[in-house]
């Protein structure tokens, strides 16, 4: 396909494919390994997306195909939430549709599923569809990155950074605790995220 003559597209497709494969194998990783690898892969996803060159064919009117069903989306979200456990907290992300400084709150698992949704459709359009669909998918991906999932990626990276470097993570193997202890951990994680994200957004406002 002609779009694969662009080096930046090839590099993005490579990391997007790896990210999707990793998310689909969430259950195979420990919580600590999952968070560490997610943080590193997502950093590369954002970098490679930012390096994609906009399509100069502004008159292109092709349409991409949708490969991810609602059921598959919910499965990805639920699997991520189960892996994160008490660390699946709400984070603030820019609501780009309003074009102002207000935020919307989403769970970490939902942000992961949203990013996966965009990348998976792009990967599958490049793999299985026509050149017209692949080109349309690339155009949509870049536009959505600028207006939607790029914001989610940055907010998610901030949350993952806090978990990987600042939080005392526990593996899911250590989750056999009584309800009182679970409540304490949940309260601790909630306060940690609230304090960190408030400080983070004050710095970037």
C-alpha positions, 0 to 999 in steps of 0.5 A: 500500500502507498501509505506504507512508503511513509516511515513514520506510518510504519513506525507507528503501526509497529508500536500500535500493533505491539500495544494492542497485542499487549492489551489483549494479553493483560491477564498474563502479566502481574499487576506490577509488570503490566503497569510498567510495560503499559507506561513504556508502550504508551509513551512510545505510542504518543511519541510515534503518533505525534511524528505522523505527518498529516495527509496532504490529500484534503479531498480524500473521501474514503471511509475506514472500517470499524473492527472493534465491537462494543462487546470487545471494548467492554471486555478490554475495559473489564480486563484492565480494571480487574488487573488494576484492582484498587488502582483503577481510579478516576483521572481528569482528562481534557474534554476537547469538545468544549475547547476550554479548561474543564475536564471530564473524569474517566477510569484508568481502564476506560482510558486504556480501552479508548486508546486501544479502540483507536489503535486497534481499528487502525491496525486492522484497517491496515492489515485486512482492508483495502488501501482506501480504507487504510488511508481513511483510517490513517487520516481519522487516526491523526485527527482523533489523536489531535482532538481526542485520544491524544489528551487521554494518552497524556492524562493516562501517562501522568497517572501511570507515572505516578503509579510506577514511580511514586506509589508502593504497588502491590501485585494481584498475588498479594490481594488476599486481604480482608475487606477492611484492609481492601477499603484502606488500600482503596482510600489510600489510592483514591487520596493519592490520585486526587492529590497527585492529579490536582497538583499535575493539572495546576502545573500545566494550567 
